[in-house]
Amino acid sequence: MTANPLGTTVEGIVGALFDAGPDRLLMVNPSRATIERFVDAAAAVEGPLPETCLLADDRLLKDVMDDFLVASHTADLVERGALSLRTSDDLSRSSLLVTDDRVVALVEAGDRTAGLATDDEAFVETARAAREAEWDAADEFTLRTPAISRVRETLADEIAPEVEADFAGVLDAMETARGDGRGLDEVTVSLLVAAKNRVLLYDISKWGEDVGVASKATFSRTKTALEDAGLIDTEKVPIEVGRPRLRLKLADDRLQDATPTELADVAQTLLA
């Protein structure tokens, strides 16, 4: 049995497997970087994808999916029927990609990943059967993050196209969008672009809760934190019945004409 290099990046390896047109792809025990790069590669494919079954360590997958950018694109793939997620606590073996006719071992060296592939029929059959058994015994992973396509579509329809454009621009300027203090999270980004476009707090928080981004209470807490940091401000807007609602606005008028990248940079600096 011989192993032939299939590529030196996750994107290249996955692309080569996709080009071969398998019906089903098993991904077993991938690293954090492999999951992130696989999602990027798969999300960029506009045509049909093989059914990918991703089996990962439970804690690792939860941590990876704390990143809104990764999780929301993963949710898109799940909704397309191109990806299923399961977890196991017993995955001490090497990272593998398995199709009907090939087994690829992923070997990481720094920021590079080599794919060592074999198409030995007997070995592939044995490896696939073992990995399928692991998949059948694994626990389903529930992804609570909404799909990025649905987030952007509803933001444009229910709030405004300009807000959606700014939201997409800020996300494009960021490497991660996390809820753990290591960057701007999706709620912070939503509120910042809402303030740039002078949207009511009620409207953006209702949208966020309805689409599954976060609860109204989370939006309210984050709004207070952004006010304390000097990023946003509010003004009262009277309504016919009930308490006045709050219109969001940027606290510094100089940020009104800022590009999404500049807005993200300022926010990350002030919130650090």
Summary of the structure (lengths in Angstrom):
residues: 272
radius of gyration: 21.9
end to end distance: 52.8
largest distance: 77.6
contacts: 863
relative contact order: 0.11
helix: 48%
strand: 20%
